[in-house]
Amino acid sequence: MRGVLMVNFGVFLLFCFGFLSNSFGQDNLDSDINSTSASVYIVTLRRAPTFHLLQQQEEAKVKSVIDKHHQGSKHGDTSKFTKPKLKPRNMSKSHYWRSSITQAHDSLLRNTLKGEKYIKLYSFHYLINGFAVFVSSQQAEKLSRRKEVANIVLDFSVRTATTYTPQFMGLPKGAWVKEGGYETAGEGIVIGFIDTGIDPTHPSFNGTDTSKRQYPIPKHFSGVCEVTPDFPSGSCNRKLVGARHFAQSAITRGIFNSSEDYASPFDGDGHGTHTASIAAGNHGISAVVSGHNFGSASGIAPRAHISVYKALYKSFGGFAADVVAAIDQAAQDGVDILSLSITPNRRPPGVATFFNPLDMAMLSAVKAGIFVVQAAGNTGPSPKSMSSFSPWIFTVGAASHNRVYSNLIILGNNVTIPGVGLALPTDEGKRYRMVSALDALKNKSSGVDKDMYVGECQDYDSFDKDLVSGNLLICSYSIRFVLGLSTIKQALAVSKNLSAKGVVFYMDPYVLGFQINPTPMNMPGIIIPSAEDSKVLLKYYNSSLERDGTTKEIVRFGAVAAIAGGQNANFSNRAPKIMYYSARGPDPEDSFLNDADILKPNLVAPGNSIWGAWSSAATDSAEFEGEKFAIMSGTSMAAPHVAGVAALIKQKYRKFSPSAIASALSTTAVQFDNKGEAIMAQRAYANPDQTLTPATPFDMGNGFVNATAALDPGLIFDTSFEDYMSFLCGINGSGPVVFNYTGKNCLLSNATIIGPDLNLPSITVSRLNNTRTVQRLMTNIARNETYSVGLIPPYGVSMKVSPTHFSIVNGETKLLSVILEAKKNSSIASFGRIKLFGNTGHIVQIPVSVIVKIASKR
């Protein structure tokens, strides 16, 4: 008997249309299902889903045509025969299979739970055959006993994890120019976003771009747009071609608030609008915030199309059942790229981290030809903090870029303190008196006792306007700002009402590891993010106070300062560097922290201080409420940068598989910053720039994304769906789980692939016991070329590569053999690199990572 796998782990969602089935035969559900014992379960059946059935049907037709041609050809000559192409994945026959599979789901539930009450939330049919259902644990146990059922998993929760970055990535003079300019960059490619929705009124998503050129409608895409009061008819256009929302799991739990969460694709959070614009926002949109123009914004693939699948909500986050439904629908609609900013906040339990509903759904999406991008997670900088696990998913970490909005406060003792804040400067050459909020209270004796947070400047009535007027008001920045209980915007409003000249925020020493994004300020102001610098400010302020000798009352505020302002960008910073919050490898294979032979992250991209479109109703950041653009940080901002580059690659190479796109991105990545030095990585939350050391592949994967080179990679390392299945079968003890999720019997497999042998554009060996040979298949997609091989072996390992010199013609595939031998016993990871230098200019790079090394005894 198969037991119910009660998996319950949360996920971070960084960045969808659901319905309650009317075929359950349920009445008075609330009174019949005990909500305290019932939960949502994701049930997978053994029968193949629609995509697999359609693929099998088309392949059978092709085989029949080939056989007939072979029989009718003289001596079986098929040299002039052209193999028919498979039809697009959104074929009309899918409607038949959808209806058939949905009826089978309803029948199974009725026959298993006769006379009992339940709620079926979704029928998954395209990528996986299964459904999400709200039942008791006893009912789930009954379902698990059915022979039709392969797997049953408890649903789990999910929650959240550019004006200049195209220039920093070299697009205007590189990738865009090479392929016809920004006017066509990404044209015909559809990027699907599973996120918090989108604001369709934003100019970044107009159906006609700034050059007044309309977007052609992609013929292969069949998605639709929901129409609701929040998302009226006409919200979609030739740019925004699809929009749905998915929330049935939340609705069933009784936690969905339709007025706050919007029962539509409309974005009430801001996050989804931001990420969509990073990847595919229109080119040349003015980013005006607080009346100041910060430049012209553009997505990485500004002519790509957008389809939105809203599965995350401001008030509660989201649930895996809704995300799986969104992935299933996106694949059926025909998206080319899928961008997800979701990661588990706990490692999935079981034989391997790869076996969870989200990763398995994404594996089926990859089989359908969809390139899947996922954020690495904001759980760094500790080793093994990686939250995106599977080799078929392209995992992206966050790095900085060289644009910084610097702000300064110059004290009266000529000490200069750095800070942040997109603020106006004080009058040039003039210094203003500073007054602490705690010293400007109307009632000094009871003010702090009455409100211990009065120093955060949130209440106008607490302060003496005569003391504040014309001066710089000093306010504290505590954990309440991080939690959203206090806001910069409110403090600025209070300061303005008090006629303050400006406002200075100092950092509470208890706020650690929190990055403050540059915040718009409509008056002179600055936030000092360092607790140590804040102490310098307060020491100067307190030492400059003059007090009455008897009463100790302040008789004169002696501290003065000037604010430089932070609206002008500085582009001289060394970049990129890996941000401290970006999740790190090695990739954990299981919940016991055993290491996988898979490199994660795959790549890093700009993720820190990124401008992006902002929803008109966004509440995710109080400081940007009502603005058209916002600046945000996180791996969720990095992932859509890579989704945009993937769209450019897919546009040029329409027949590229998802793994071919991944290879092009990986082997062309750069390992050096804009100063020609090795990319550095931050190693701590506190004072991260004081902990910089050279980045390793476990920090940055293959390196920093190089969009221009990725469009001409020379060689690619391709990996098929069958390879991934063989890899899963190669995991010790995985046979039953593989069968339950995919229906594949590992015992009947001709071969299994151990992790290091998976044909990836990297080599990772978690345990090198003496000697190991690893092989890679390379295919040349460029013109004929001759390559020579360069090596940097990992410390404590000897490395030999064969051949060391080879010629390869267009379309040819060659085998590269790598022999690794441990020379020292060590459990500390070491890193090397293989470089293939082509005589026409291609450079193909393969990082080599070896963790545990066991040398032979001699």
C-alpha positions in Angstrom: 0.0 0.0 0.0 1.3 3.4 -0.9 1.3 5.8 2.1 0.5 9.5 1.8 3.6 11.6 1.6 2.9 14.5 4.0 5.3 17.0 2.7 5.0 20.5 4.2 7.6 23.0 3.3 7.3 26.7 2.5 8.8 28.5 -0.5 9.8 32.0 -1.3 8.1 33.4 -4.3 9.9 36.3 -6.0 8.3 36.8 -8.6 -2.6 33.1 -12.5 -7.2 31.8 -13.7 -8.4 29.3 -11.4 -11.9 27.8 -10.9 -13.7 25.7 -8.4 -14.9 22.6 -10.1 -18.7 22.2 -10.2 -18.5 18.5 -10.6 -17.7 17.5 -7.0 -21.3 16.9 -5.9 -20.6 18.8 -2.7 -23.3 20.6 -0.7 -22.9 22.4 2.6 -19.2 21.8 2.4 -18.3 23.9 5.5 -20.5 21.8 7.7 -19.3 18.4 6.3 -15.6 18.9 6.0 -13.8 19.6 9.2 -11.6 22.5 8.2 -9.2 21.9 11.1 -8.3 18.4 9.8 -8.7 19.0 6.0 -5.9 20.2 3.8 -5.2 20.7 0.1 -3.4 17.8 -1.5 -1.7 17.6 -4.9 -2.5 14.2 -6.5 -0.6 12.9 -9.5 -2.0 10.0 -11.5 -0.1 7.3 -13.5 -1.8 8.1 -16.8 0.2 10.3 -19.2 -0.8 14.0 -19.4 -2.0 15.8 -22.6 1.4 16.9 -23.8 2.8 13.4 -23.6 -0.2 11.9 -25.3 -0.1 14.5 -28.1 3.6 13.9 -28.5 3.2 10.2 -28.7 0.4 10.6 -31.2 2.4 12.9 -33.5 5.5 10.7 -33.3 3.4 7.7 -34.3 2.1 9.6 -37.3 5.6 10.6 -38.3 6.8 7.0 -38.0 3.8 5.8 -40.1 4.6 8.3 -42.8 8.3 7.4 -42.8 7.4 3.7 -42.9 5.1 4.2 -45.8 7.7 6.3 -47.7 10.3 3.7 -46.9 8.1 0.9 -48.3 7.3 2.9 -51.4 10.8 4.0 -52.1 13.1 2.1 -54.4 15.5 -0.1 -52.3 14.2 1.8 -49.3 15.9 5.1 -50.3 14.8 7.9 -48.0 17.5 10.4 -48.8 15.0 12.9 -50.4 12.5 12.5 -47.6 11.9 15.4 -45.2 10.8 14.3 -41.8 7.5 16.0 -40.9 7.7 18.5 -38.1 5.7 18.0 -34.9 2.8 20.4 -34.6 2.9 23.2 -32.0 2.2 22.2 -28.4 -1.1 24.2 -28.3 -2.9 21.9 -30.7 -6.6 21.8 -30.9 -6.7 18.1 -29.9 -5.5 19.1 -26.5 -9.1 20.2 -25.7 -10.3 16.7 -26.2 -7.6 15.3 -23.9 -8.3 18.0 -21.4 -12.0 17.1 -21.2 -11.2 13.4 -21.0 -8.6 13.7 -18.3 -10.8 16.1 -16.2 -13.7 13.6 -16.4 -11.4 10.9 -15.3 -10.4 13.0 -12.3 -14.0 13.6 -11.3 -14.9 10.0 -11.7 -11.9 8.9 -9.5 -13.0 11.3 -6.8 -16.6 10.2 -6.9 -15.8 6.5 -6.9 -13.2 6.8 -4.1 -15.1 9.2 -1.8 -18.6 8.0 -2.3 -21.1 10.2 -0.5 -18.3 12.2 1.2 -17.6 15.9 0.8 -14.5 17.3 -0.9 -13.5 20.3 -3.1 -11.5 19.7 -6.3 -9.5 22.9 -6.9 -7.8 22.2 -10.2 -7.4 19.5 -12.8 -3.8 19.5 -14.1 -3.8 17.9 -17.5 -1.1 19.4 -19.8 2.3 18.8 -18.2 1.2 16.5 -15.4 -1.9 14.4 -15.0 -3.4 15.1 -11.6 -5.5 17.4 -9.5 -5.5 19.5 -6.4 -8.2 18.6 -3.9 -9.3 19.8 -0.4 -9.9 16.7 1.7 -9.3 15.3 5.1 -6.2 13.2 5.9 -8.4 10.1 6.0 -9.8 10.9 2.5 -6.2 11.5 1.3 -5.3 8.0 2.6 -8.1 6.5 0.6 -7.0 8.3 -2.5 -3.4 7.0 -2.0 -4.6 3.4 -2.1 -6.1 3.8 -5.6 -4.0 2.1 -8.3 -4.5 5.1 -10.6 -2.7 7.3 -8.1 1.0 7.6 -8.4 1.8 10.3 -5.8 0.0 12.5 -3.3 1.7 15.4 -1.6 0.4 17.9 1.0 0.2 21.4 -0.5 2.8 24.0 0.8 2.9 27.7 1.1 4.8 30.2 -1.1 5.9 33.8 -0.7 8.2 36.4 -2.3 12.2 35.8 -2.4 15.8 49.0 -15.2 17.0 52.0 -16.4 20.7 51.2 -16.6 21.3 47.4 -16.5 20.9 46.9 -20.3 23.9 49.3 -20.7 25.9 47.6 -18.0 25.3 44.3 -19.7 26.5 45.8 -23.0 23.2 45.4 -24.9 23.0 48.8 -26.8 26.4 48.3 -28.5 26.4 44.5 -28.4 23.5 42.0 -28.4 20.8 44.5 -29.6 23.0 45.9 -32.4 24.0 42.4 -33.6 20.4 41.3 -34.0 18.9 44.5 -35.5 18.6 46.9 -32.5 16.3 47.3 -29.6 13.4 47.8 -32.0 13.3 44.0 -32.7 15.0 42.6 -29.6 12.9 39.5 -28.5 10.2 39.9 -31.1 8.0 36.9 -31.5 9.1 35.3 -28.1 6.6 35.0 -25.2 7.9 35.1 -21.7 5.6 33.8 -19.0 5.8 35.2 -15.5 4.5 33.4 -12.4 4.3 36.2 -9.9 2.0 38.8 -8.3 0.3 39.8 -11.5 0.8 43.0 -13.6 -0.5 46.5 -13.9 -1.7 46.6 -17.6 -2.0 50.4 -17.6 1.8 50.9 -17.2 3.5 52.4 -20.3 6.1 49.7 -20.1 3.4 47.3 -21.4 1.7 49.3 -24.1 0.9 47.4 -27.2 2.6 50.1 -29.3 6.2 51.0 -28.3 7.8 54.4 -28.2 8.6 54.2 -32.0 4.8 53.6 -32.6 5.4 50.2 -34.0 2.8 47.6 -33.1 3.7 44.2 -31.9 3.0 41.2 -34.2 0.9 38.6 -32.5 2.8 35.3 -32.0 1.1 32.6 -33.9 2.2 29.8 -31.6 0.7 31.4 -28.5 -2.9 30.6 -27.5 -3.3 32.2 -24.1 -6.2 34.4 -23.0 -6.8 37.3 -20.8 -9.3 37.2 -17.9 -11.8 40.0 -17.8 -12.8 41.3 -14.3 -13.7 44.6 -12.8 -10.0 45.0 -11.8 -8.8 43.8 -15.1 -11.3 45.1 -17.7 -11.6 44.2 -21.4 -8.8 45.8 -23.3 -6.2 45.4 -20.6 -4.3 43.0 -22.8 -2.8 44.0 -26.1 -0.2 42.9 -28.6 2.5 43.3 -25.9 0.7 41.8 -22.9 -0.8 38.7 -24.6 -2.0 36.7 -21.7 -3.1 37.2 -18.1 -4.7 34.8 -15.6 -4.8 34.3 -11.9 -4.7 31.2 -9.7 -5.9 31.3 -6.0 -8.1 28.3 -5.4 -5.9 26.8 -2.7 -6.0 30.1 -0.8 -9.7 30.5 -1.3 -10.4 27.1 0.0 -8.4 27.9 3.1 -10.6 31.0 3.7 -7.7 33.4 3.7 -8.2 35.1 0.3 -9.4 38.8 0.6 -10.7 39.7 -2.8 -10.7 43.5 -2.1 -7.0 43.5 -1.0 -5.6 40.6 -3.1 -7.5 41.3 -6.3 -9.3 38.2 -7.7 -7.8 39.0 -11.1 -4.4 39.3 -12.8 -4.0 42.8 -11.5 -1.0 43.4 -9.4 -1.8 44.8 -5.9 1.8 44.1 -4.7 4.1 45.6 -7.3 6.6 42.7 -7.5 5.2 41.1 -10.7 5.0 44.4 -12.5 8.6 45.1 -11.6 10.0 41.7 -12.8 8.0 41.7 -16.0 9.4 45.1 -17.0 13.0 44.0 -16.3 12.8 41.2 -18.8 10.5 42.6 -21.4 9.4 46.2 -20.6 9.1 48.6 -23.5 12.2 50.6 -24.5 12.6 54.3 -23.7 10.0 54.7 -20.9 10.8 57.7 -18.7 11.4 56.6 -15.1 10.1 59.6 -13.1 9.9 59.2 -9.3 9.0 62.0 -6.9 9.1 64.4 -9.8 12.7 63.5 -10.8 13.6 61.8 -14.0 16.0 59.0 -13.3 16.5 58.0 -17.0 14.8 55.9 -19.7 13.9 52.4 -18.8 14.0 49.3 -21.0 13.5 45.6 -20.6 16.3 43.3 -21.7 14.1 42.0 -24.6 11.9 45.0 -25.1 10.0 43.5 -28.1 9.2 40.2 -26.4 5.7 39.5 -25.4 4.4 39.0 -21.8 2.0 36.5 -20.4 1.2 36.7 -16.7 0.1 33.9 -14.4 -0.6 35.4 -11.0 -0.2 32.9 -8.2 1.2 35.1 -5.4 -0.7 37.7 -3.3 0.2 40.5 -0.9 -1.7 39.4 2.2 -0.8 35.7 2.4 1.8 34.7 -0.2 0.7 31.7 -2.2 0.5 27.9 -2.4 2.2 25.3 -4.5 -1.1 23.9 -5.9 -1.8 27.3 -7.5 1.8 27.6 -8.8 1.6 24.1 -10.4 -1.7 25.1 -12.0 0.0 28.2 -13.4 3.0 26.3 -14.8 0.6 23.8 -16.4 -1.4 26.6 -18.0 1.6 28.5 -19.2 2.9 25.4 -21.0 -0.4 24.8 -22.7 -0.6 28.5 -23.7 2.7 28.1 -25.5 5.1 30.4 -23.6 8.8 30.1 -24.7 10.4 31.2 -21.5 9.1 30.8 -18.0 10.4 33.1 -15.2 9.8 32.1 -11.6 11.1 33.7 -8.5 10.0 31.0 -6.2 12.2 28.9 -3.9 11.5 26.6 -0.9 12.3 28.1 2.5 13.0 24.5 3.6 14.6 21.8 1.6 12.1 19.3 0.3 12.3 16.1 2.3 12.8 12.6 0.7 15.4 10.9 -1.3 16.5 14.0 -3.2 15.6 17.7 -3.3 14.7 17.4 -7.0 11.5 15.4 -6.1 8.9 18.0 -5.3 5.8 19.1 -7.2 7.3 22.4 -8.4 10.5 20.9 -9.8 8.7 18.0 -11.4 6.2 20.4 -13.1 9.1 22.4 -14.4 10.8 19.2 -15.7 7.7 18.6 -17.8 7.8 22.2 -19.0 11.4 21.7 -20.1 10.3 18.6 -22.0 7.7 20.8 -23.7 10.6 23.0 -24.9 10.2 25.8 -22.4 13.4 27.4 -20.9 12.8 27.8 -17.1 14.5 30.5 -15.1 14.4 30.5 -11.3 15.8 32.8 -8.7 18.4 31.3 -6.4 16.8 32.7 -3.3 17.8 35.4 -0.8 19.1 33.1 1.8 22.9 33.7 1.4 25.7 34.0 2.1 26.2 30.7 3.9 27.3 27.7 2.0 24.5 25.3 1.0 22.0 28.0 1.3 20.9 27.3 -2.3 17.1 27.1 -2.7 16.8 26.1 -6.4 18.0 22.6 -6.9 17.3 20.8 -10.2 19.7 20.6 -13.2 16.8 21.3 -15.7 16.1 24.7 -14.0 18.4 27.6 -14.8 19.2 29.2 -11.4 20.2 32.8 -11.1 22.0 34.6 -8.3 22.2 38.3 -7.7 25.1 40.6 -8.4 25.7 44.4 -8.3 26.2 46.7 -11.2 28.3 49.8 -11.3 25.5 52.4 -10.9 25.2 53.7 -7.3 23.1 56.6 -6.0 25.5 58.0 -3.4 24.4 60.4 -0.8 26.5 62.1 1.9 26.1 64.2 5.0 28.9 66.6 5.9 29.1 67.3 9.6 30.2 70.6 11.1 33.4 68.9 12.3 34.2 68.2 8.6 33.5 64.4 9.0 31.7 63.0 6.0 29.3 60.1 6.4 27.9 58.1 3.5 24.3 57.2 3.2 21.4 56.4 0.9 18.3 58.3 -0.2 17.1 59.6 -3.6 16.9 63.1 -2.0 17.4 66.7 -2.8 20.6 68.4 -1.4 20.5 71.2 1.1 21.4 74.7 -0.3 24.9 74.6 -1.7 27.6 75.7 0.7 25.2 76.1 3.6 25.1 74.0 6.8 21.9 73.7 8.9 21.4 73.1 12.5 20.5 69.5 13.5 17.8 68.7 16.1 17.0 65.2 17.3 13.4 64.2 17.4 13.9 63.1 21.0 15.0 66.7 21.9 12.1 68.3 20.0 9.2 66.8 21.8 6.3 69.0 23.1 6.3 67.1 26.3 9.8 66.0 27.0 8.9 64.4 30.3 6.3 61.9 29.1 6.8 61.8 25.3 9.2 58.8 25.2 7.3 57.1 28.0 4.1 57.4 26.1 5.5 56.3 22.8 8.9 54.5 22.8 9.0 54.9 19.0 8.4 58.6 18.9 12.0 59.1 17.7 10.9 57.6 14.3 9.1 60.8 13.5 5.8 59.2 12.6 3.5 61.6 14.6 3.3 65.3 13.9 1.5 66.1 17.2 4.4 64.9 19.3 6.8 67.6 18.2 7.5 71.3 18.9 7.4 73.0 15.5 9.3 76.0 16.7 12.3 73.8 17.6 12.2 71.9 14.2 11.4 74.6 11.8 14.3 75.4 9.4 16.5 72.7 10.9 17.5 69.1 10.0 15.4 66.7 12.0 17.2 63.6 13.2 15.0 60.4 13.3 15.8 56.8 14.2 15.4 53.9 11.7 14.4 50.8 13.6 13.1 47.3 12.8 9.6 48.9 12.5 10.7 50.3 9.2 11.7 46.9 8.0 8.3 45.5 9.1 6.4 48.3 7.5 5.0 49.6 10.8 6.9 52.9 10.3 7.7 54.4 6.9 10.1 56.9 5.4 7.2 58.6 3.6 5.4 59.3 6.9 8.5 60.7 8.5 9.0 63.0 5.5 5.4 64.2 5.7 5.8 64.9 9.4 9.1 66.8 8.7 7.5 68.9 6.0 4.6 69.8 8.3 7.1 70.8 10.9 8.8 73.0 8.3 12.1 71.1 8.7 14.8 71.9 6.2 15.5 68.2 5.9 15.6 64.8 7.7 18.5 62.6 8.8 17.8 58.9 9.7 20.3 57.0 11.8 20.4 53.2 12.1 19.2 51.4 15.1 22.0 48.9 16.1 19.5 46.0 16.1 18.8 46.3 12.4 21.3 43.8 10.9 21.5 42.2 7.5 18.8 44.4 6.0 19.6 46.2 2.8 18.1 49.6 2.4 17.3 50.4 -1.2 17.7 54.0 -2.3 14.5 55.6 -1.2 12.8 58.6 -2.9 12.6 61.7 -0.8 10.8 64.9 -1.8 13.1 67.1 0.4 16.7 67.0 1.5 17.4 63.8 3.4 19.6 60.9 4.0 19.5 57.4 5.6 22.7 56.3 7.3 22.6 52.5 6.9 25.7 51.7 9.1 25.2 51.4 12.8 28.8 52.4 13.3 28.4 55.6 11.2 25.2 56.3 13.1 27.2 56.3 16.3 29.6 58.9 14.8 26.7 61.1 13.9 25.1 60.9 17.4 28.4 61.4 19.2 29.0 64.6 17.2 25.4 65.7 17.8 25.5 65.1 21.6 28.9 66.6 22.1 27.7 69.8 20.4 24.7 70.4 22.7 24.9 73.2 25.2 22.9 72.6 28.4 21.9 74.7 31.4 24.3 73.9 34.3 21.5 73.5 36.7 18.5 72.2 34.9 20.5 70.3 32.3 18.0 71.5 29.7 19.3 72.1 26.2 19.9 75.8 25.6 21.6 75.5 22.2 21.7 73.0 19.4 25.3 73.3 18.2 25.6 70.5 15.6 25.3 71.5 12.0 25.5 69.6 8.7 24.9 69.7 5.0 23.3 67.0 2.8 24.8 66.4 -0.6 21.7 64.8 -2.1 21.4 61.4 -3.8 19.5 61.8 -7.1 22.5 61.8 -9.3 24.1 58.4 -10.1 27.7 57.5 -9.8 29.0 55.0 -12.4 32.6 54.5 -11.2 32.0 51.6 -8.8 33.8 48.3 -9.2 31.2 45.7 -10.4 29.8 43.2 -10.5 30.2 41.7 -7.0 28.1 38.9 -5.6 25.6 40.2 -3.1 25.6 38.8 0.5 21.9 37.8 0.3 22.3 35.7 -2.9 22.0 32.0 -2.1 25.2 29.9 -2.4 26.2 26.4 -3.4 27.0 23.7 -3.2 23.7 22.4 -4.3 22.2 20.3 -1.5 21.0 16.9 -2.9 18.8 16.1 0.2 17.7 17.4 3.5 20.7 15.8 5.1 22.9 18.4 3.3 24.7 15.8 1.1 26.1 17.6 -1.9 24.7 17.1 -5.4 27.0 16.8 -8.4 25.2 19.8 -9.9 26.5 23.4 -10.0 24.3 25.9 -8.5 23.7 28.8 -9.1 24.1 28.5 -12.9 24.8 32.2 -13.3 24.6 35.6 -11.7 23.0 38.8 -13.1 22.2 42.3 -11.9 19.9 42.0 -8.9 20.8 44.9 -6.7 19.2 48.4 -6.8 17.2 47.7 -10.0 14.7 50.2 -11.4 11.5 48.6 -12.7 7.9 49.4 -13.4 5.6 49.7 -10.4 1.9 49.0 -10.1 -0.4 51.9 -9.4 -1.9 50.0 -6.5 1.3 48.5 -5.2 1.8 48.2 -1.5 5.0 46.1 -1.3 7.0 49.2 -0.6 5.3 52.1 1.1 8.1 54.5 -0.1 7.1 54.0 -3.8 3.3 54.0 -3.3 1.7 56.0 -6.2 4.9 56.0 -8.2 5.3 54.5 -11.7 8.8 53.1 -11.0 10.5 51.6 -8.0 14.0 50.4 -7.2 14.3 46.9 -5.7 16.9 44.3 -4.8 17.0 40.5 -4.7 17.6 37.4 -6.8 14.0 37.9 -8.0 15.3 40.9 -9.9 18.3 38.9 -11.3 16.2 36.1 -12.7 14.2 38.2 -15.2 17.4 39.7 -16.6 18.4 36.2 -17.6 14.9 35.5 -18.9 15.2 38.5 -21.2 18.6 37.3 -22.5 17.1 33.8 -23.0 14.4 35.4 -25.2 17.1 37.0 -27.4 18.8 33.7 -27.8 15.5 31.9 -28.5 14.7 34.6 -31.1 18.0 33.9 -33.0 18.0 30.1 -32.5 14.4 29.1 -32.8 15.2 25.4 -32.6 17.4 25.6 -29.5 16.4 23.3 -26.7 16.2 24.7 -23.1 19.5 23.1 -22.3 21.1 24.6 -25.4 20.0 28.1 -24.2 21.4 27.2 -20.8 24.7 26.2 -22.3 24.9 29.4 -24.4 24.4 31.5 -21.3 26.8 29.5 -19.2 29.9 28.9 -21.3 30.1 32.6 -22.3 29.7 34.1 -18.8 32.5 36.4 -17.6 34.5 35.9 -14.4 36.1 39.4 -14.2 34.6 42.7 -13.2 34.7 46.1 -15.0 38.2 46.8 -13.6 39.6 43.6 -15.1 39.9 41.9 -11.6 38.3 38.7 -10.4 34.6 39.1 -9.4 34.4 39.4 -5.6 31.7 38.0 -3.3 30.3 39.5 -0.1 30.6 37.0 2.8 28.6 38.5 5.7 25.3 40.4 6.5 27.0 43.1 8.6 29.4 45.4 6.8 29.4 43.1 3.7 31.9 45.1 1.7 34.5 44.5 4.4 34.2 40.8 3.9 34.9 40.6 0.1 36.8 37.6 -1.2 37.1 36.2 -4.8 33.9 34.5 -5.9 33.9 30.8 -6.6 31.5 28.8 -8.8 29.4 28.1 -5.7 28.9 31.9 -5.5 28.4 32.8 -9.1 28.1 29.6 -11.1 29.7 30.0 -14.5 30.0 33.7 -13.9 28.2 37.0 -14.8 25.8 36.9 -17.7 27.3 38.1 -21.0 24.3 38.7 -23.3 26.4 39.5 -26.5 28.6 36.5 -26.3 25.6 34.2 -25.5 24.2 35.0 -28.9 27.3 33.4 -30.5 28.5 30.7 -28.1 30.4 28.5 -30.7 29.9 25.2 -28.9 26.9 24.0 -26.9 26.4 21.2 -24.4 22.9 19.7 -25.0 20.9 17.6 -22.5 17.7 15.8 -23.3 14.7 15.0 -21.2 15.8 11.4 -21.4 19.1 12.4 -19.9 17.4 14.1 -17.0 15.3 10.9 -16.4 18.5 8.8 -16.5 20.1 11.2 -14.0 17.1 10.9 -11.6 17.2 7.1 -12.0 20.9 7.2 -11.0 20.2 8.6 -7.6 20.4 5.8 -5.0 17.0 4.7 -3.9 15.1 6.9 -6.3 13.3 4.3 -8.4 9.9 4.3 -6.6 9.8 8.1 -6.4 10.8 8.5 -10.1 8.0 6.0 -11.0 5.4 7.8 -8.9 6.2 11.2 -10.4 6.9 10.3 -14.0 5.7 6.7 -14.6 9.2 5.7 -15.7 10.4 2.4 -14.5 14.1 2.8 -13.7 14.6 -1.0 -13.7 13.8 -1.0 -17.4 16.2 1.8 -18.2 19.1 0.9 -20.5 21.4 3.3 -18.6 21.6 5.6 -15.7 23.6 8.8 -15.5 25.5 9.7 -12.3 25.5 13.4 -11.6 29.0 14.4 -12.9 28.2 12.6 -16.2 25.1 14.7 -17.0 26.0 16.7 -20.1 26.1 20.1 -18.4 28.3 23.1 -19.2 30.1 22.6 -15.9 31.7 19.8 -14.0 30.9 19.2 -10.3 32.2 16.2 -8.3 31.0 16.1 -4.7 33.3 13.2 -3.9 36.4 12.3 -5.8 37.6 9.0 -4.7 41.1 8.7 -6.3 40.3 9.0 -10.0 37.3 9.7 -12.1 36.7 10.3 -15.9 34.0 12.7 -16.9 32.8 13.2 -20.5 31.1 16.0 -22.3 29.5 16.1 -25.7 30.0 19.3 -27.6 28.1 20.4 -30.7 29.4 23.2 -33.0 26.6 25.7 -34.0 29.1 28.1 -35.6 31.2 27.8 -38.7 34.1 25.3 -38.9 36.6 26.0 -36.2 39.7 24.6 -34.5 40.0 24.7 -30.7 42.9 24.4 -28.3 42.4 23.5 -24.7 43.6 25.4 -21.6 43.4 24.1 -18.1 43.4 25.5 -14.5 43.1 22.4 -12.3 41.4 22.6 -8.9 43.8 22.7 -5.9 44.7 19.2 -4.8 43.5 17.6 -8.1 45.4 16.8 -11.3 43.3 17.3 -14.4 43.9 16.0 -18.0 41.7 16.7 -20.9 41.5 14.9 -24.2 41.7 15.9 -27.0 43.9 19.0 -26.3 43.5 20.2 -29.8 40.6 19.5 -32.2 38.8 20.7 -35.3 35.0 20.6 -35.5 32.7 21.5 -38.4 29.3 23.1 -38.2 26.8 20.7 -36.8 29.4 18.2 -35.7 29.5 16.7 -32.2 32.7 15.7 -30.5 33.5 14.1 -27.1 35.6 15.8 -24.5 37.1 13.5 -21.8 38.3 14.9 -18.5 40.4 12.8 -16.1 40.4 14.0 -12.5 42.7 12.5 -9.9 42.8 13.4 -6.2 46.3 14.3 -5.0 45.5 15.3 -1.5 42.9 14.3 1.1 40.6 17.2 1.7 37.0 18.0 2.4 37.4 21.7 1.4 36.0 22.5 -2.1 38.5 23.6 -4.7 37.8 25.0 -8.1 39.4 25.0 -11.6 38.4 25.7 -15.2 38.6 24.3 -18.7 38.9 26.9 -21.5 38.4 26.0 -25.1 39.9 28.7 -27.4 38.6 28.7 -31.0 40.7 30.1 -33.8 37.8 32.4 -34.9 37.4 34.0 -31.5 35.0 31.7 -29.5 36.0 31.0 -25.9 34.0 28.2 -24.2 34.5 28.0 -20.4 33.7 25.0 -18.2 34.0 25.5 -14.4 35.3 22.5 -12.5 34.4 22.0 -8.8 35.6 19.2 -6.6 34.5 19.0 -3.0 35.7 15.9 -1.1 39.0 14.6 -2.3 40.3 11.1 -1.3 43.8 10.4 -2.7 45.0 6.8 -3.2 47.4 5.4 -0.6 50.8 4.7 -2.1 
